[in-house]
Amino acid sequence: MAVLYLLVVAGLGGSDYDQAVADHAWKCQMINEGVWPHDPAIHCPVPLETLALNTVNR
């Protein structure tokens, strides 16, 4: 029984982290598309498309 419990806990451990990463990416997408206002508490990297456009225009 203890082994089954450890397997279940080990299997579910990564899903919280994966969900947090997916949530952060979604929040950044909403901010970058202008759907949500900029929030200084959420650090979002500059989208690659923006970087590419900035270097082409120089």
N, CA, C and O atoms as a MOPAC input file, in Angstrom:
PM7 MOZYME 1SCF
protein

 N      0.82700 1    -1.19600 1     0.00000 1
 C      0.00000 1     0.00000 1     0.00000 1
 C      0.86900 1     1.25700 1     0.00000 1
 O      0.56500 1     2.23000 1    -0.69100 1
 N      1.94100 1     1.22900 1     0.77400 1
 C      2.83200 1     2.39800 1     0.83100 1
 C      3.50600 1     2.63900 1    -0.51600 1
 O      3.73300 1     3.78600 1    -0.90200 1
 N      3.82500 1     1.56500 1    -1.22800 1
 C      4.46800 1     1.71300 1    -2.53400 1
 C      3.49700 1     2.36000 1    -3.51700 1
 O      3.88800 1     3.22500 1    -4.30100 1
 N      2.24700 1     1.94800 1    -3.47700 1
 C      1.23500 1     2.54500 1    -4.35400 1
 C      1.07700 1     4.03800 1    -4.05200 1
 O      0.96400 1     4.84700 1    -4.97200 1
 N      1.07000 1     4.39700 1    -2.78700 1
 C      0.96200 1     5.80000 1    -2.38400 1
 C      2.15000 1     6.59000 1    -2.91200 1
 O      1.97100 1     7.69200 1    -3.43100 1
 N      3.35700 1     6.05100 1    -2.79100 1
 C      4.55300 1     6.75000 1    -3.26700 1
 C      4.53200 1     6.91600 1    -4.78400 1
 O      4.96000 1     7.94500 1    -5.30600 1
 N      4.03200 1     5.90200 1    -5.49100 1
 C      3.93800 1     6.01600 1    -6.94500 1
 C      2.94300 1     7.09200 1    -7.36100 1
 O      3.19600 1     7.83600 1    -8.30800 1
 N      1.82900 1     7.18100 1    -6.67300 1
 C      0.82300 1     8.19800 1    -6.98700 1
 C      1.36500 1     9.59200 1    -6.68700 1
 O      1.19100 1    10.51000 1    -7.48900 1
 N      2.01200 1     9.75600 1    -5.55100 1
 C      2.57100 1    11.06400 1    -5.18600 1
 C      3.67700 1    11.46200 1    -6.15700 1
 O      3.75400 1    12.62400 1    -6.55700 1
 N      4.53000 1    10.52300 1    -6.53800 1
 C      5.61500 1    10.82200 1    -7.47800 1
 C      5.04800 1    11.18500 1    -8.85200 1
 O      5.58400 1    12.06000 1    -9.53200 1
 N      3.98300 1    10.52700 1    -9.25600 1
 C      3.38200 1    10.81700 1   -10.55100 1
 C      2.68300 1    12.15800 1   -10.60200 1
 O      2.64600 1    12.78700 1   -11.65900 1
 N      2.13400 1    12.61000 1    -9.50200 1
 C      1.40900 1    13.87500 1    -9.46400 1
 C      2.29400 1    15.06500 1    -9.13600 1
 O      1.88300 1    16.20800 1    -9.33500 1
 N      3.48600 1    14.82600 1    -8.64500 1
 C      4.37000 1    15.90700 1    -8.22100 1
 C      4.72600 1    16.87200 1    -9.32700 1
 O      4.73900 1    18.08300 1    -9.10200 1
 N      5.01600 1    16.37500 1   -10.51200 1
 C      5.41900 1    17.23200 1   -11.61500 1
 C      4.26800 1    17.96900 1   -12.25600 1
 O      4.47900 1    18.99300 1   -12.90600 1
 N      3.07300 1    17.48100 1   -12.09300 1
 C      1.95600 1    18.11000 1   -12.78300 1
 C      1.65700 1    19.50300 1   -12.23200 1
 O      1.19600 1    20.36600 1   -12.97800 1
 N      1.90500 1    19.73800 1   -10.95700 1
 C      1.70100 1    21.07600 1   -10.40100 1
 C      2.67500 1    22.07500 1   -11.02500 1
 O      2.29600 1    23.19600 1   -11.36400 1
 N      3.92600 1    21.65700 1   -11.17300 1
 C      4.92300 1    22.53000 1   -11.78300 1
 C      4.57900 1    22.78800 1   -13.25200 1
 O      4.64400 1    23.92300 1   -13.72500 1
 N      4.21200 1    21.72100 1   -13.96500 1
 C      3.85700 1    21.87800 1   -15.36900 1
 C      2.65400 1    22.80200 1   -15.53500 1
 O      2.60900 1    23.60100 1   -16.47100 1
 N      1.69300 1    22.69900 1   -14.64400 1
 C      0.51100 1    23.56000 1   -14.71800 1
 C      0.88200 1    25.01500 1   -14.42600 1
 O      0.35000 1    25.92900 1   -15.05600 1
 N      1.79200 1    25.23200 1   -13.47600 1
 C      2.22500 1    26.59300 1   -13.15500 1
 C      2.95700 1    27.21500 1   -14.34000 1
 O      2.77300 1    28.39700 1   -14.63200 1
 N      3.78200 1    26.42900 1   -15.02200 1
 C      4.50100 1    26.93200 1   -16.19600 1
 C      3.51000 1    27.27100 1   -17.31100 1
 O      3.63800 1    28.30500 1   -17.96700 1
 N      2.53100 1    26.40200 1   -17.52300 1
 C      1.52300 1    26.65800 1   -18.55800 1
 C      0.69100 1    27.88900 1   -18.22000 1
 O      0.37800 1    28.68200 1   -19.10700 1
 N      0.32900 1    28.06100 1   -16.95100 1
 C     -0.43700 1    29.23600 1   -16.53400 1
 C      0.35400 1    30.51800 1   -16.76800 1
 O     -0.19600 1    31.51500 1   -17.23500 1
 N      1.64100 1    30.49000 1   -16.44400 1
 C      2.48900 1    31.67400 1   -16.63100 1
 C      2.60800 1    32.01400 1   -18.11300 1
 O      2.53500 1    33.18200 1   -18.49200 1
 N      2.79200 1    31.00200 1   -18.94300 1
 C      2.89400 1    31.24000 1   -20.38900 1
 C      1.59400 1    31.83400 1   -20.93200 1
 O      1.62100 1    32.71900 1   -21.78600 1
 N      0.46000 1    31.34700 1   -20.43600 1
 C     -0.82800 1    31.86500 1   -20.89000 1
 C     -1.01100 1    33.31300 1   -20.45800 1
 O     -1.49500 1    34.13700 1   -21.23500 1
 N     -0.62300 1    33.63100 1   -19.21200 1
 C     -0.72900 1    35.01000 1   -18.72700 1
 C      0.14900 1    35.93200 1   -19.56200 1
 O     -0.26500 1    37.03400 1   -19.91900 1
 N      1.36000 1    35.48200 1   -19.87300 1
 C      2.25500 1    36.29700 1   -20.69500 1
 C      1.68700 1    36.49700 1   -22.09600 1
 O      1.81300 1    37.58000 1   -22.66800 1
 N      1.07200 1    35.47200 1   -22.64500 1
 C      0.46000 1    35.60400 1   -23.96800 1
 C     -0.65200 1    36.63400 1   -23.93500 1
 O     -0.76200 1    37.45100 1   -24.84900 1
 N     -1.47200 1    36.61200 1   -22.90700 1
 C     -2.57100 1    37.57400 1   -22.80200 1
 C     -2.03300 1    38.99800 1   -22.65500 1
 O     -2.59300 1    39.92900 1   -23.23300 1
 N     -0.97000 1    39.17400 1   -21.89900 1
 C     -0.36600 1    40.50000 1   -21.71600 1
 C      0.27200 1    40.97400 1   -23.02100 1
 O      0.09500 1    42.12700 1   -23.41500 1
 N      1.01900 1    40.08500 1   -23.69800 1
 C      1.70300 1    40.46000 1   -24.93900 1
 C      0.72100 1    40.78000 1   -26.05900 1
 O      1.02400 1    41.60800 1   -26.91800 1
 N     -0.43800 1    40.14900 1   -26.06900 1
 C     -1.44300 1    40.42800 1   -27.09700 1
 C     -2.28400 1    41.65200 1   -26.76400 1
 O     -3.08500 1    42.09100 1   -27.58900 1
 N     -2.11400 1    42.20900 1   -25.56800 1
 C     -2.84400 1    43.39700 1   -25.18600 1
 C     -4.22900 1    43.11800 1   -24.62100 1
 O     -5.00900 1    44.04700 1   -24.41400 1
 N     -4.54400 1    41.84900 1   -24.37000 1
 C     -5.83900 1    41.50800 1   -23.79900 1
 C     -5.88600 1    41.92800 1   -22.33600 1
 O     -6.90200 1    42.42900 1   -21.85600 1
 N     -4.78400 1    41.72100 1   -21.63900 1
 C     -4.66200 1    42.12600 1   -20.23700 1
 C     -3.68600 1    43.28400 1   -20.14300 1
 O     -2.76800 1    43.38100 1   -20.95700 1
 N     -3.86600 1    44.16500 1   -19.16600 1
 C     -2.89400 1    45.25100 1   -18.98800 1
 C     -1.58100 1    44.70300 1   -18.42800 1
 O     -1.53700 1    43.62000 1   -17.84500 1
 N     -0.52500 1    45.47300 1   -18.61900 1
 C      0.79100 1    45.07300 1   -18.10600 1
 C      0.75200 1    44.98600 1   -16.58500 1
 O      0.24900 1    45.89300 1   -15.92300 1
 N      1.27300 1    43.91500 1   -16.03800 1
 C      1.32900 1    43.70400 1   -14.59400 1
 C      2.78900 1    43.54900 1   -14.20100 1
 O      3.42000 1    42.56700 1   -14.59200 1
 N      3.35700 1    44.49700 1   -13.43000 1
 C      4.77600 1    44.40300 1   -13.06400 1
 C      5.09000 1    43.19100 1   -12.19600 1
 O      6.25600 1    42.81400 1   -12.08200 1
 N      4.09000 1    42.57200 1   -11.58400 1
 C      4.32900 1    41.39000 1   -10.75600 1
 C      4.56900 1    40.14400 1   -11.60700 1
 O      5.09300 1    39.14700 1   -11.10900 1
 N      4.19100 1    40.19300 1   -12.88600 1
 C      4.37900 1    39.05200 1   -13.78600 1
 C      5.50500 1    39.39700 1   -14.74800 1
 O      5.38100 1    40.31600 1   -15.55800 1
 N      6.60100 1    38.65700 1   -14.65800 1
 C      7.74700 1    38.89400 1   -15.54400 1
 C      7.56400 1    38.06100 1   -16.80400 1
 O      7.57000 1    36.83100 1   -16.76100 1
 N      7.40400 1    38.74700 1   -17.91200 1
 C      7.24900 1    38.06200 1   -19.19700 1
 C      8.40600 1    38.45900 1   -20.09800 1
 O      8.70900 1    39.64400 1   -20.23700 1
 N      9.05800 1    37.47000 1   -20.71500 1
 C     10.13300 1    37.81100 1   -21.65500 1
 C      9.54800 1    38.47600 1   -22.89800 1
 O      8.36700 1    38.31200 1   -23.20500 1
 N     10.37100 1    39.21300 1   -23.59300 1
 C      9.94500 1    39.87100 1   -24.82900 1
 C      9.72100 1    38.78200 1   -25.87200 1
 O     10.57700 1    37.91300 1   -26.03900 1
 N      8.60300 1    38.80900 1   -26.57000 1
 C      8.35400 1    37.77800 1   -27.58800 1
 C      9.42100 1    37.80200 1   -28.67700 1
 O      9.93400 1    38.86500 1   -29.02400 1
 N      9.75100 1    36.64600 1   -29.20800 1
 C     10.78500 1    36.55600 1   -30.23100 1
 C     10.40400 1    37.31600 1   -31.49100 1
 O     11.27200 1    37.87300 1   -32.16300 1
 N      9.11400 1    37.34600 1   -31.82000 1
 C      8.68900 1    38.07300 1   -33.00900 1
 C      9.01900 1    39.55600 1   -32.87600 1
 O      9.42900 1    40.19400 1   -33.84600 1
 N      8.83900 1    40.10300 1   -31.67300 1
 C      9.13900 1    41.51400 1   -31.43500 1
 C     10.63700 1    41.76300 1   -31.57000 1
 O     11.05100 1    42.76600 1   -32.15200 1
 N     11.43600 1    40.86600 1   -31.04300 1
 C     12.88300 1    41.02600 1   -31.16300 1
 C     13.30300 1    40.97500 1   -32.62900 1
 O     14.14600 1    41.76400 1   -33.05700 1
 N     12.73500 1    40.07100 1   -33.39200 1
 C     13.06700 1    39.94900 1   -34.80700 1
 C     12.66200 1    41.22000 1   -35.55700 1
 O     13.41200 1    41.70000 1   -36.40700 1
 N     11.49100 1    41.76400 1   -35.25300 1
 C     11.05800 1    42.97200 1   -35.92700 1
 C     11.92400 1    44.16200 1   -35.55500 1
 O     12.19700 1    45.01600 1   -36.39800 1
 N     12.36600 1    44.23000 1   -34.29100 1
 C     13.22600 1    45.33400 1   -33.86700 1
 C     14.57000 1    45.30500 1   -34.55600 1
 O     15.11100 1    46.36100 1   -34.88700 1
 N     15.12700 1    44.12600 1   -34.78200 1
 C     16.43300 1    44.05300 1   -35.42000 1
 C     16.33400 1    44.31100 1   -36.90900 1
 O     17.29300 1    44.80500 1   -37.50200 1
 N     15.21200 1    43.99500 1   -37.53600 1
 C     15.04000 1    44.23500 1   -38.97700 1
 C     14.88000 1    45.71800 1   -39.25100 1
 O     15.37100 1    46.22300 1   -40.26100 1
 N     14.19100 1    46.42500 1   -38.35000 1
 C     13.91600 1    47.85100 1   -38.56900 1
 C     15.10700 1    48.74200 1   -38.31800 1
 O     15.05900 1    49.92500 1   -38.65400 1
 N     16.15100 1    48.23500 1   -37.75300 1
 C     17.31800 1    49.09600 1   -37.44500 1
 C     18.18400 1    49.34500 1   -38.61200 1
 O     19.19000 1    50.04500 1   -38.49600 1

